[in-house]
Amino acid sequence: MSSTDVDVYIDTKLDPKHRGTVDALRALMADAAPDATECLTYGSPAWRGAKILAVISPSKTHLTFAFERGAEFDDPHGLLQGVGKRTRHVKIKPGADLNEAALRDYIAQATALDAA
């Protein structure tokens, strides 16, 4: 489900070099987690089930697509980064191809953990 707040964020605050990637991630989340609600959390686009599933955080050089319970994921793709107790993330550079199969797997794991 798309959010007007996220649309406004993209139009007014997001660096244009990240728009294509954010659009692709939004479409992927809408398809892979259709029951998740798109929202802003900590000033960044996010998706919520019972709790936060994933958050996009832009930086000057890349986007971070973070999974709140990513430390609990299986990671056969080897893309998850981070060392905290809960969150893991994937860094995506502007113009880079998304590893859609890996991201779908991570989204599926996030929604399964959220539903449990």
Backbone bond lengths (Angstrom), bond angles and torsions (degrees), N, CA, C in turn:
res aa  C-N    CA-C-N  psi(-1)  N-CA   C-N-CA  omega(-1)  CA-C   N-CA-C  phi
1 M - - - 1.440 - - 1.529 108.56 -
2 S 1.311 117.30 125.65 1.451 123.68 -178.80 1.524 110.66 -78.10
3 S 1.316 116.09 151.55 1.459 121.84 -178.05 1.522 110.48 -120.64
4 T 1.336 115.77 134.00 1.460 120.77 176.34 1.523 110.23 -63.12
5 D 1.342 117.58 -37.43 1.467 120.76 178.77 1.529 110.84 -60.18
6 V 1.331 116.64 -40.06 1.459 120.08 179.15 1.525 109.82 -69.39
7 D 1.328 117.44 -39.08 1.469 120.69 176.58 1.526 110.54 -57.89
8 V 1.326 116.68 -45.61 1.467 121.29 179.59 1.525 110.06 -63.76
9 Y 1.331 117.30 -43.38 1.464 121.46 177.64 1.534 110.19 -56.44
10 I 1.318 116.70 -47.71 1.466 121.11 -178.37 1.525 110.63 -62.70
11 D 1.330 116.56 -42.17 1.459 120.71 -177.69 1.525 113.57 -71.70
12 T 1.332 117.59 -28.45 1.463 119.67 -172.18 1.528 115.41 -112.81
13 K 1.335 118.17 -25.68 1.464 119.48 -172.22 1.521 115.20 -120.49
14 L 1.317 117.57 -23.61 1.456 120.15 -174.60 1.527 111.09 -80.96
15 D 1.325 116.23 133.67 1.463 121.28 174.82 1.530 107.78 -59.37
16 P 1.329 118.15 127.96 1.469 120.86 -177.58 1.525 114.63 -53.96
17 K 1.328 118.47 -26.68 1.467 119.79 -179.66 1.531 112.30 -66.21
18 H 1.342 117.30 -18.11 1.466 121.31 -179.61 1.532 113.44 -97.42
19 R 1.331 117.76 -5.59 1.469 120.07 -172.82 1.518 113.25 -61.50
20 G 1.305 118.05 -43.21 1.460 120.40 -179.50 1.522 111.90 -61.18
21 T 1.315 116.24 -42.04 1.465 120.30 179.20 1.517 111.04 -67.51
22 V 1.323 117.11 -43.41 1.467 120.24 178.95 1.527 110.12 -63.42
23 D 1.330 117.57 -41.82 1.465 120.40 177.19 1.529 110.79 -59.71
24 A 1.329 116.70 -42.62 1.466 120.72 179.53 1.530 111.14 -65.70
25 L 1.330 117.68 -40.55 1.467 120.92 178.44 1.525 111.29 -67.38
26 R 1.327 116.91 -38.19 1.469 119.75 177.43 1.526 110.61 -63.16
27 A 1.320 116.59 -43.73 1.467 120.45 179.19 1.525 110.42 -64.33
28 L 1.320 116.57 -41.53 1.464 121.06 179.21 1.527 110.88 -63.03
29 M 1.314 116.94 -45.48 1.468 119.99 178.74 1.525 111.10 -64.84
30 A 1.315 118.24 -39.86 1.467 120.91 179.23 1.519 110.77 -62.00
31 D 1.334 116.68 -36.25 1.456 121.03 -179.68 1.533 112.02 -80.18
32 A 1.329 116.76 -44.20 1.466 120.87 -173.23 1.530 113.50 -85.13
33 A 1.320 117.44 -22.09 1.473 121.46 179.64 1.533 108.43 -137.78
34 P 1.335 116.90 64.89 1.473 119.95 -172.63 1.527 114.27 -63.19
35 D 1.321 118.37 -21.22 1.464 120.48 179.81 1.526 112.95 -87.57
36 A 1.323 117.18 -7.52 1.463 120.66 178.74 1.529 109.72 -74.31
37 T 1.298 115.19 145.84 1.461 121.82 178.62 1.520 108.97 -98.78
38 E 1.321 116.00 126.66 1.461 120.70 176.83 1.528 108.11 -79.46
39 C 1.334 116.16 136.74 1.462 120.67 -177.36 1.523 109.08 -154.38
40 L 1.322 115.86 179.01 1.462 121.52 169.34 1.526 107.01 -106.01
41 T 1.318 116.28 134.37 1.457 120.99 173.02 1.528 107.36 -138.21
42 Y 1.302 116.40 135.31 1.465 121.34 -175.52 1.522 110.77 53.57
43 G 1.351 117.18 30.45 1.452 122.20 178.14 1.511 114.47 77.14
44 S 1.315 119.04 11.87 1.469 122.86 -178.10 1.527 110.21 -128.30
45 P 1.341 116.90 153.67 1.465 119.92 176.02 1.525 111.06 -61.78
46 A 1.335 115.38 139.55 1.462 120.92 -177.67 1.522 109.34 -151.07
47 W 1.323 114.80 169.85 1.461 122.12 176.30 1.514 107.74 -130.27
48 R 1.333 114.39 137.55 1.453 121.42 -175.71 1.519 109.57 -124.83
49 G 1.331 114.77 135.23 1.456 122.25 165.59 1.513 104.90 -106.00
50 A 1.331 117.83 -119.51 1.456 120.19 170.34 1.532 109.18 -66.89
51 K 1.340 115.45 -35.32 1.468 123.09 175.75 1.520 107.87 -133.89
52 I 1.325 117.57 179.68 1.467 121.14 179.21 1.528 109.21 -64.93
53 L 1.329 116.12 130.89 1.462 122.30 177.57 1.525 111.31 -94.35
54 A 1.335 115.66 -50.79 1.471 120.70 -173.92 1.521 109.47 -150.46
55 V 1.340 115.14 153.18 1.464 122.47 -179.75 1.525 108.40 -138.35
56 I 1.337 115.99 140.20 1.463 121.43 172.79 1.521 107.60 -102.00
57 S 1.334 116.43 126.70 1.456 121.50 176.42 1.522 108.94 -123.49
58 P 1.330 117.53 116.27 1.463 119.66 178.98 1.529 111.65 -83.28
59 S 1.320 114.85 148.82 1.461 121.39 169.85 1.527 106.43 -131.12
60 K 1.297 117.43 -176.99 1.462 119.78 -179.85 1.520 112.32 -67.52
61 T 1.340 117.38 -31.49 1.463 120.13 -172.76 1.526 114.97 -108.14
62 H 1.347 117.89 -14.79 1.462 120.02 -175.77 1.525 110.23 -164.35
63 L 1.322 114.88 172.85 1.455 121.95 169.26 1.513 107.79 -106.04
64 T 1.305 116.50 145.90 1.456 121.62 171.67 1.519 106.97 -108.97
65 F 1.324 116.62 122.14 1.461 122.96 175.87 1.517 105.08 -104.82
66 A 1.341 115.87 101.21 1.459 121.58 -170.65 1.525 111.23 -105.20
67 F 1.322 114.59 142.53 1.453 122.58 178.06 1.521 108.40 -111.68
68 E 1.323 116.31 120.58 1.465 122.36 -175.06 1.522 113.19 -54.16
69 R 1.333 118.00 -37.73 1.468 120.70 -178.73 1.533 110.52 -112.02
70 G 1.303 116.35 28.77 1.456 121.51 -176.08 1.513 115.06 -60.79
71 A 1.320 117.78 -25.11 1.468 120.24 178.32 1.526 111.30 -65.39
72 E 1.328 116.95 -18.22 1.460 121.63 179.49 1.535 112.64 -91.68
73 F 1.325 117.52 -5.10 1.463 121.65 -176.07 1.520 111.99 -75.63
74 D 1.327 115.45 151.67 1.461 121.51 161.00 1.520 104.99 -79.24
75 D 1.317 117.83 142.01 1.468 120.14 -177.70 1.531 111.81 -129.67
76 P 1.341 117.84 68.70 1.453 119.26 178.36 1.532 112.74 -68.47
77 H 1.344 117.52 -14.87 1.472 121.96 -178.28 1.527 111.93 -86.53
78 G 1.330 117.34 -19.88 1.459 121.64 178.21 1.514 115.08 69.03
79 L 1.326 117.97 24.28 1.467 120.30 -177.36 1.522 113.90 -98.22
80 L 1.327 117.14 -19.09 1.464 119.65 -175.48 1.521 111.11 -72.52
81 Q 1.335 114.16 136.43 1.457 121.71 178.13 1.517 108.76 -122.98
82 G 1.317 115.86 161.04 1.458 121.48 177.21 1.514 110.78 120.50
83 V 1.322 114.98 155.75 1.458 119.94 -176.37 1.525 112.43 -130.72
84 G 1.325 117.64 4.51 1.461 120.68 -179.91 1.514 112.20 -69.53
85 K 1.313 116.08 175.38 1.463 121.39 -177.76 1.526 112.72 -72.99
86 R 1.334 119.09 -23.80 1.463 120.68 -172.79 1.528 113.83 -125.52
87 T 1.294 118.01 -54.47 1.459 122.16 -168.25 1.529 112.25 -86.02
88 R 1.330 114.20 143.66 1.468 122.25 168.94 1.517 106.85 -133.48
89 H 1.328 116.93 154.86 1.451 120.16 -175.72 1.526 111.76 -141.54
90 V 1.329 113.57 163.06 1.455 122.86 173.20 1.522 106.11 -118.76
91 K 1.330 117.55 129.62 1.461 121.56 176.28 1.525 108.42 -91.59
92 I 1.344 115.22 133.66 1.458 121.00 -178.37 1.521 108.32 -129.00
93 K 1.324 116.02 119.04 1.470 121.35 179.19 1.523 109.92 -82.33
94 P 1.343 117.68 150.78 1.464 120.21 179.18 1.536 111.16 -56.37
95 G 1.302 115.76 134.18 1.464 120.96 178.03 1.515 114.65 81.53
96 A 1.317 118.06 -6.40 1.469 120.61 -179.75 1.529 109.52 -74.70
97 D 1.316 115.71 146.78 1.460 120.17 174.81 1.520 109.00 -71.16
98 L 1.326 115.76 138.95 1.459 120.50 175.97 1.519 109.24 -81.08
99 N 1.312 116.64 139.67 1.457 120.96 171.75 1.524 105.67 -84.33
100 E 1.338 114.84 83.65 1.461 120.72 -171.97 1.523 112.27 -60.78
101 A 1.320 118.45 -38.88 1.467 120.67 -179.59 1.534 110.41 -62.25
102 A 1.328 116.96 -44.67 1.464 120.58 179.32 1.523 110.63 -65.34
103 L 1.336 117.09 -45.22 1.459 119.65 -178.96 1.527 111.38 -64.28
104 R 1.332 117.47 -38.71 1.476 120.29 176.13 1.537 110.33 -61.41
105 D 1.321 116.44 -40.17 1.461 120.21 177.91 1.531 110.29 -62.43
106 Y 1.325 117.34 -46.53 1.463 120.70 179.89 1.537 110.82 -63.47
107 I 1.315 117.02 -40.73 1.472 120.93 179.23 1.531 109.11 -64.01
108 A 1.321 117.21 -42.58 1.470 121.08 178.71 1.526 110.15 -61.35
109 Q 1.329 116.86 -42.12 1.461 119.50 178.00 1.525 111.29 -65.25
110 A 1.325 117.04 -39.94 1.469 120.86 179.05 1.528 110.74 -62.46
111 T 1.327 116.74 -44.96 1.470 119.27 -178.81 1.532 111.06 -69.15
112 A 1.332 117.04 -36.38 1.479 119.81 178.46 1.526 110.72 -64.84
113 L 1.328 117.53 -44.42 1.467 120.77 178.29 1.534 110.80 -64.17
114 D 1.324 116.40 -37.97 1.450 120.71 -179.66 1.534 111.31 -66.35
115 A 1.327 116.48 -34.96 1.466 121.22 -178.05 1.520 112.46 -78.11
116 A 1.346 116.73 -20.91 1.474 120.47 -176.20 1.517 112.13 -74.63
